[in-house]
Amino acid sequence: MSEASANESHPSGMERKVLIRPMAAESLSALSETMLLIGGGSDLDLGDYIEENYLSDWRVVSHTVHFQPEGGGILTVLVERPR
């Protein structure tokens, strides 16, 4: 698990963090199968990977999932809140 604070390129008065979390191959397998079956995006429950205080006190700006060749993945979430 990792997080970093961003102090550049964001509106003044806002605090941003980048959260980086590993994803198990089993989680990605179910996610990718759903995406293939419905032909598009799938809901990803960020609560499975991100601590509750980030989901309740912060606003999710964006997120990405990087699929790794060995079967796992990396979830990156950008969150922000007023200072």
C-alpha angles and dihedrals in degrees: 000000000000141000135184133190119232117213099172137069099017134107114278113259092034127107118206133192133186112217118199119193133173118238123209119238090241091058092049093046092058091043095050093045090054091049091052094047096051095034097234147040125338131209112262115202101223088189087075090064110020127066115254095243090063092051095047103035100033134055117234107234098180143333138199136191119213112201112215122212093237091060105263129096147207124236116205118191127184113205132178140186137173114273 
